Amino acid sequence: MAQRFSAGINAVDVLSLGTMNVEGGVAVAQKWSIHAGAELNPWTWRGGNADMPLEDRQKTQLQARQMSFWGGVRWWPWHVYSGWWAGVDGRYSIYNQGGIFSRATEEGKAYGGGIYGGYSIMFNEGLNLDLGVGAFGGWKTYTSYACPVCGVITDEGGKVFIVPDARVAIQFIF
């Protein structure tokens, strides 16, 4: 009996400051599947130790907080959940990130789509390693701040964006 459903998590997202994520899929034809997923990162990280004053710990604060949802399709040249694939999706994200590469922080909403490609390695009939790369782009409305806690607005508005995306996902196939 063919495997029709998948559920998995992306390790690349988990390594991005603990972003929790899940994706589910269903085969709708021999070479087509539809997928939907979500990500959540509510964490704010502060350096130093608990004995330090909060003001000093906030100077090392960083976050990649987000709540994102997506849905899309994949085309598989051979058959679903095995080998090469190409896909597209639509996405919506609410985010607040900063303090990672610089003290600047940005929060806002992003709407758009992605285009992806990858390869699914079958370990056995119920477990895959799904590798992929792509890009997510669209329109975002944002507010930029000088630092994660100061509240000094440096820019705001809307603009087009494009960001790279990668996946190293463990998928359960059933």
C-alpha positions as CSV (number, residue, x, y, z in Angstrom):
1,M,0.0,0.0,0.0
2,A,1.4,3.4,-1.0
3,Q,2.3,6.0,1.7
4,R,-0.1,8.9,1.4
5,F,0.7,11.2,4.3
6,S,3.8,12.9,5.8
7,A,4.6,14.8,9.0
8,G,7.9,16.3,9.8
9,I,10.1,19.0,11.5
10,N,12.8,21.1,10.0
11,A,16.1,21.0,12.0
12,V,17.3,24.2,10.3
13,D,14.4,26.1,11.9
14,V,15.0,24.5,15.3
15,L,18.6,25.6,15.2
16,S,17.4,29.2,14.5
17,L,17.1,30.1,18.2
18,G,14.7,27.3,19.0
19,T,12.0,27.8,16.4
20,M,9.3,25.1,16.8
21,N,7.8,23.9,13.5
22,V,5.7,21.2,11.9
23,E,4.7,20.4,8.4
24,G,2.1,18.0,7.1
25,G,1.6,16.7,3.6
26,V,-0.7,14.5,1.6
27,A,-0.1,12.8,-1.7
28,V,-2.9,13.8,-4.1
29,A,-1.5,12.0,-7.2
30,Q,1.5,9.8,-8.1
31,K,3.7,12.9,-8.7
32,W,1.9,15.6,-6.7
33,S,1.6,16.4,-3.0
34,I,0.2,19.3,-1.0
35,H,1.8,20.6,2.2
36,A,0.9,23.0,5.0
37,G,3.0,24.0,8.0
38,A,3.6,26.5,10.8
39,E,6.5,27.9,12.8
40,L,6.5,29.5,16.2
41,N,9.4,31.1,18.1
42,P,8.3,33.1,21.2
43,W,11.8,33.2,22.8
44,T,13.9,36.2,23.8
45,W,17.5,35.4,24.6
46,R,19.6,37.5,27.0
47,G,23.3,37.0,27.7
48,G,25.1,37.3,31.0
49,N,23.8,35.6,34.2
50,A,20.9,36.0,36.5
51,D,23.0,38.0,39.0
52,M,23.5,40.9,36.5
53,P,21.1,43.8,36.5
54,L,18.4,43.5,33.8
55,E,19.6,46.6,32.0
56,D,23.1,45.0,31.4
57,R,21.5,41.7,30.3
58,Q,19.3,43.5,27.8
59,K,22.4,44.9,26.1
60,T,23.1,41.4,24.8
61,Q,19.4,40.6,24.0
62,L,18.6,38.8,20.7
63,Q,15.5,37.3,19.2
64,A,14.1,35.7,16.1
65,R,10.5,35.7,17.3
66,Q,7.9,34.7,14.7
67,M,4.7,33.1,13.9
68,S,4.4,31.8,10.3
69,F,2.0,29.8,8.3
70,W,2.3,28.3,4.8
71,G,0.6,26.0,2.3
72,G,1.8,24.8,-1.1
73,V,2.4,22.0,-3.6
74,R,5.3,19.8,-4.6
75,W,5.9,18.0,-7.9
76,W,7.9,14.8,-7.7
77,P,9.4,13.5,-11.1
78,W,9.4,9.9,-9.9
79,H,6.7,9.5,-7.2
80,V,5.8,11.4,-4.0
81,Y,8.1,11.2,-1.0
82,S,11.0,9.8,-2.9
83,G,13.9,11.5,-4.8
84,W,13.9,15.0,-6.4
85,W,11.1,17.5,-5.9
86,A,10.2,21.1,-6.8
87,G,7.6,23.2,-5.0
88,V,5.9,26.5,-4.5
89,D,4.0,27.9,-1.5
90,G,2.2,30.9,-0.1
91,R,3.3,32.3,3.3
92,Y,2.2,34.7,6.0
93,S,4.5,35.7,8.9
94,I,4.5,38.0,11.9
95,Y,8.0,38.6,13.1
96,N,10.3,40.5,15.5
97,Q,14.0,39.9,15.0
98,G,17.2,41.6,16.1
99,G,20.4,41.7,18.1
100,I,21.8,38.8,16.1
101,F,24.2,40.4,13.6
102,S,23.7,43.9,14.8
103,R,21.8,45.8,17.5
104,A,19.2,46.9,14.9
105,T,15.8,45.2,15.3
106,E,12.9,44.9,13.0
107,E,9.3,43.8,13.5
108,G,6.4,43.5,11.1
109,K,4.3,41.3,8.9
110,A,5.4,39.5,5.7
111,Y,3.2,38.1,2.9
112,G,4.4,36.3,-0.1
113,G,5.5,33.1,-1.7
114,G,8.3,30.7,-2.0
115,I,10.0,28.6,-4.7
116,Y,11.9,25.5,-3.6
117,G,13.7,22.4,-4.8
118,G,15.2,19.4,-3.0
119,Y,15.7,15.8,-2.6
120,S,14.1,13.3,-0.2
121,I,16.2,10.4,1.0
122,M,14.2,7.3,2.0
123,F,15.7,5.6,5.0
124,N,12.8,3.1,5.1
125,E,9.1,3.1,4.1
126,G,8.2,5.3,7.1
127,L,11.2,7.7,7.5
128,N,12.8,10.3,5.2
129,L,15.5,12.9,5.3
130,D,14.2,15.8,3.3
131,L,16.8,18.3,2.0
132,G,15.8,21.5,0.2
133,V,16.8,25.1,-0.6
134,G,14.8,28.0,-2.0
135,A,13.7,31.6,-1.4
136,F,10.8,33.3,0.2
137,G,9.8,36.7,-1.2
138,G,6.9,39.2,-1.2
139,W,5.9,42.3,0.6
140,K,6.5,43.3,4.2
141,T,5.3,46.1,6.4
142,Y,7.8,46.8,9.1
143,T,9.2,49.1,11.9
144,S,12.9,49.2,12.5
145,Y,14.4,50.1,15.9
146,A,18.0,51.0,16.9
147,C,18.2,48.1,19.4
148,P,16.0,45.3,20.7
149,V,14.9,47.2,23.9
150,C,15.4,51.0,23.3
151,G,12.2,51.7,21.3
152,V,14.0,54.3,19.1
153,I,12.4,54.0,15.7
154,T,14.8,54.3,12.8
155,D,12.6,53.4,9.8
156,E,9.1,52.2,9.0
157,G,7.0,51.4,6.0
158,G,6.6,48.7,3.4
159,K,8.9,47.1,0.9
160,V,9.6,44.1,-1.3
161,F,11.9,41.5,0.2
162,I,13.5,38.2,-0.7
163,V,15.3,35.8,1.7
164,P,16.9,32.4,1.3
165,D,15.4,29.4,2.9
166,A,16.8,25.9,3.7
167,R,15.5,22.7,5.1
168,V,16.9,19.6,6.6
169,A,13.8,17.9,7.8
170,I,13.0,14.5,9.3
171,Q,9.7,13.3,7.9
172,F,7.5,10.4,9.0
173,I,5.7,8.8,6.1
174,F,2.5,6.9,6.7
